[in-house]
């Protein structure tokens, strides 16, 4: 663990393995949230919500912008087909990327029922 890492809850120490280290990957976000790791592609995605973007970290290549705008997405996971699924504040929807890691221009647009004020879930 580097000198700038501070543990606020001692229970976190139970998560650390003796042969592993906590490593800071990036410092350029205002509020980072919603990490999801793609072991099949060896990369990590997360959101920088105030900057309306998703970031991608790849070993050796570092950090790049994955998707901007991201519709203020935050919660990320993968579905059973391995696709990225994101919760989007800006569009009030939960949406999957069509191929798991598609850029923003090809993300699906869900259809809402006429006059509905409820969030749309597109699957």
C-alpha positions in Angstrom: 0.0 0.0 0.0 1.4 3.5 -0.8 1.9 6.2 1.8 -1.1 8.1 0.6 -3.6 5.3 1.2 -5.5 5.5 4.4 -7.8 2.8 5.9 -10.8 4.3 7.7 -12.4 1.0 8.8 -10.1 -1.6 10.2 -12.3 -4.4 8.8 -10.9 -3.5 5.3 -7.6 -5.0 6.5 -9.2 -8.4 6.4 -9.7 -8.0 2.6 -6.0 -7.6 2.0 -3.9 -10.6 1.1 -0.3 -10.8 2.2 1.0 -11.2 -1.4 -1.2 -8.4 -2.9 -1.0 -4.6 -2.8 -3.4 -1.8 -3.0 -2.4 0.3 -6.0 -3.7 3.7 -7.0 -4.6 3.5 -10.7 -5.8 7.0 -11.4 -6.4 10.4 -9.7 -8.3 12.4 -12.3 -11.9 11.9 -11.3 -14.1 14.1 -9.2 -16.2 11.2 -7.9 -15.3 7.7 -8.9 -17.9 4.9 -8.5 -19.3 1.7 -9.9 -16.2 -0.4 -10.9 -16.6 -3.5 -12.9 -13.7 -5.8 -14.1 -13.7 -7.6 -17.4 -11.3 -10.6 -16.8 -11.8 -11.8 -20.4 -10.5 -8.4 -21.7 -8.2 -7.6 -18.7 -9.6 -4.1 -18.1 -11.5 -2.2 -15.4 -14.3 0.3 -16.0 -15.7 2.8 -13.6 -17.7 6.1 -13.7 -16.6 9.7 -13.1 -20.2 10.9 -12.5 -19.8 14.7 -12.3 -17.7 14.6 -15.6 -20.4 12.4 -17.3 -17.9 9.8 -18.4 -16.8 6.3 -17.9 -13.1 5.5 -17.6 -11.2 2.4 -18.6 -7.9 1.0 -17.1 -5.9 -1.5 -19.0 -2.5 -2.9 -17.7 0.3 -1.4 -19.7 -1.9 1.2 -21.4 -3.2 3.0 -18.3 -6.4 5.0 -18.2 -8.5 6.2 -21.1 -12.0 7.6 -21.5 -14.3 4.7 -22.4 -17.6 6.5 -22.9 -18.5 10.2 -22.9 -21.1 11.3 -22.4 -22.2 8.3 -20.2 -25.6 9.6 -19.2 -24.2 10.0 -15.7 -24.0 6.3 -15.3 -22.8 4.8 -12.0 -23.7 1.3 -11.1 -22.1 -1.2 -13.4 -22.3 -5.0 -13.6 -22.2 -7.7 -16.2 -25.2 -9.8 -17.3 -25.2 -13.5 -18.1 -24.0 -12.9 -21.6 -21.0 -10.9 -20.3 -22.4 -7.5 -21.5 -21.8 -4.4 -19.5 -25.0 -3.2 -17.8 -25.1 0.4 -16.4 -27.5 2.4 -14.4 -27.9 5.8 -16.0 -29.1 8.9 -14.0 -29.4 11.1 -17.1 -31.8 8.8 -18.9 -33.3 7.1 -15.9 -32.7 3.7 -17.3 -30.7 0.5 -16.8 -29.2 -0.4 -20.1 -26.8 -3.1 -21.5 -24.1 -2.4 -24.0 -24.9 -4.4 -27.2 -21.6 -6.2 -27.3 -20.3 -5.8 -23.8 -17.9 -2.9 -24.5 -19.5 -0.9 -27.3 -18.8 2.9 -27.5 -21.5 5.3 -26.7 -22.7 6.0 -30.2 -24.0 2.5 -30.6 -25.7 2.1 -27.2 -29.4 1.2 -27.5 -32.2 3.7 -26.9 -35.1 2.2 -25.0 -38.7 2.9 -25.8 -40.8 4.3 -23.1 -44.6 3.9 -22.7 -46.4 7.0 -23.8 -46.8 9.4 -20.8 -44.9 7.2 -18.5 -42.8 8.8 -15.7 -41.3 5.6 -14.5 -37.7 4.7 -15.3 -37.3 2.5 -18.3 -35.5 -0.8 -18.1 -34.4 -2.1 -21.5 -33.3 -5.7 -21.9 
